[in-house]
Amino acid sequence: MKVAILSGSVYGTAEEVARNAKQLLNAAGFEVLFNPRARLADIQAFAPDAFLAVTSTTGMGELPDNLTPLYSEIRDVLPAAWRGLPGAVIALGDSSYGDTYCGGGQLLTELFAELGLQEVQPMLTLDASESVTPESDSEPWLETLIKALSQ
Ligand SMILES: Cc1cc2nc3c(=O)[nH]c(=O)nc-3n(C[C@H](O)[C@H](O)[C@H](O)COP(=O)(O)O)c2cc1C
């Protein structure tokens, strides 16, 4: 099974979580596309069977700049071939931002719904004001995801 990781990061924390997810997915036998600068054409060429988004939040609940072009392209096209595929989202944020907490992940969750992806499991939120170990914090959730995708 081929998993495309959509990754958005300003300072690199979400990118490290995504890289760790790639390693776990690879170790479980999945083929993974992880390119923080990927565009729609790259993802379509990879022909994924499943999607994982890993993104932080910046501004006032916005997506990091590196993910915005891909997000816009996907929203404009909404590739029909992806309808019904499994998808899941990891959102990094900081609860001290209040209403915009994990807004980037919310945007990806909404995009996945517009695409008609199947939500494999509820979005994981990683709160920078609660923990400084987001990679290891994400691992139990990723193990559950791997089991779900393996069925
Ligand atoms: C300028 C700035 C704005 C931020 N805005 C938000 C926000 O609106 N909501 C939120 O949940 N977190 C917000 N954050 C927190 C980051 O999403 C969080 O620290 C995250 O772990 C950073 O991941 P990154 O290194 O991948 O960018 C903001 C951080 C910065 C520096």
The ligand as an SDF file (V2000), in Angstrom:
LIG
                    3D

 31 33  0  0  0  0  0  0  0  0999 V2000
    3.7470   32.9370   14.6920 C   0  0  0  0  0  0  0  0  0  0  0  0
    3.0800   31.6780   15.2230 C   0  0  0  0  0  0  0  0  0  0  0  0
    1.7130   31.5540   15.1200 C   0  0  0  0  0  0  0  0  0  0  0  0
    1.0650   30.4100   15.6150 C   0  0  0  0  0  0  0  0  0  0  0  0
   -0.2910   30.3070   15.5020 N   0  0  0  0  0  0  0  0  0  0  0  0
   -0.9220   29.2200   16.0060 C   0  0  0  0  0  0  0  0  0  0  0  0
   -2.3440   29.1140   15.9450 C   0  0  0  0  0  0  0  0  0  0  0  0
   -3.0540   29.9760   15.4250 O   0  0  0  0  0  0  0  0  0  0  0  0
   -2.9210   27.9860   16.4490 N   0  0  0  0  0  0  0  0  0  0  0  0
   -2.1830   26.9860   17.0200 C   0  0  0  0  0  0  0  0  0  0  0  0
   -2.7550   26.0020   17.4690 O   0  0  0  0  0  0  0  0  0  0  0  0
   -0.8250   27.0620   17.1080 N   0  0  0  0  0  0  0  0  0  0  0  0
   -0.1910   28.1560   16.6160 C   0  0  0  0  0  0  0  0  0  0  0  0
    1.1740   28.2380   16.6980 N   0  0  0  0  0  0  0  0  0  0  0  0
    1.9250   27.1400   17.3700 C   0  0  0  0  0  0  0  0  0  0  0  0
    2.5760   26.1640   16.4000 C   0  0  0  0  0  0  0  0  0  0  0  0
    1.6390   25.5630   15.5170 O   0  0  0  0  0  0  0  0  0  0  0  0
    3.2710   25.0730   17.2100 C   0  0  0  0  0  0  0  0  0  0  0  0
    4.2900   25.6640   17.9880 O   0  0  0  0  0  0  0  0  0  0  0  0
    3.8580   23.9660   16.3430 C   0  0  0  0  0  0  0  0  0  0  0  0
    4.3770   22.9270   17.1590 O   0  0  0  0  0  0  0  0  0  0  0  0
    4.9560   24.4890   15.4320 C   0  0  0  0  0  0  0  0  0  0  0  0
    5.3130   23.4670   14.5210 O   0  0  0  0  0  0  0  0  0  0  0  0
    6.3660   23.7300   13.3290 P   0  0  0  0  0  0  0  0  0  0  0  0
    7.7250   23.8360   13.9460 O   0  0  0  0  0  0  0  0  0  0  0  0
    6.2400   22.5340   12.4710 O   0  0  0  0  0  0  0  0  0  0  0  0
    5.9260   24.9680   12.6140 O   0  0  0  0  0  0  0  0  0  0  0  0
    1.8290   29.3860   16.2210 C   0  0  0  0  0  0  0  0  0  0  0  0
    3.2230   29.5310   16.3260 C   0  0  0  0  0  0  0  0  0  0  0  0
    3.8490   30.6650   15.8520 C   0  0  0  0  0  0  0  0  0  0  0  0
    5.3220   30.8060   16.0430 C   0  0  0  0  0  0  0  0  0  0  0  0
  1  2  1  0
  2  3  1  0
  2 30  2  0
  3  4  2  0
  4  5  1  0
  4 28  1  0
  5  6  2  0
  6  7  1  0
  6 13  1  0
  7  8  2  0
  7  9  1  0
  9 10  1  0
 10 11  2  0
 10 12  1  0
 12 13  2  0
 13 14  1  0
 14 15  1  0
 14 28  1  0
 15 16  1  0
 16 17  1  0
 16 18  1  0
 18 19  1  0
 18 20  1  0
 20 21  1  0
 20 22  1  0
 22 23  1  0
 23 24  1  0
 24 25  2  0
 24 26  1  0
 24 27  1  0
 28 29  2  0
 29 30  1  0
 30 31  1  0
M  END
$$$$
